[in-house]
């Protein structure tokens, strides 16, 4: 049996920019994506802690160590610059593999940099 597990969780994420002139996605600092094991184009669930909105989209890379977290396209309506987000990515795994699995949890500081 395959199970869906939370593979990656990024907390203390703050929206830095919005750009409605794009077909839609969430831009994430490349360094954060690599640490969280999220690939460009991978599905992510975005939870807005500031207003309760949720959306499912895909990740695109922003410049490494830029601290950029950008809502693109229709996603711009789900939050405002400065809103706090949680970003989740999921994976499918067999039951036996899932028993030993643990979620990769990345915490960011107020500048969207990885906490040491």
C-alpha angles and dihedrals in degrees: 000000000000119000129196112231134180101255100178134018123186116189135184090037116159126199109242101176145008128208119182093185096084132077093250142281144117119270113213129184107264093232091055092048091052093048091049093045093238117148127211107270094021117139114255133183113221119203116191108213091189099059108009095247119145131192140173116220139130133272126248125186122255121194113298114264091002093121088225120157108173133183111212133195118340089355089075087079091062097067151002132238107279096028115136117239140187115211120203132187124190136202138192120238141164116265095250093050091047093058092068095038125109128189118252104237117196120188121199130203125233090280093053092253121138112264112238 
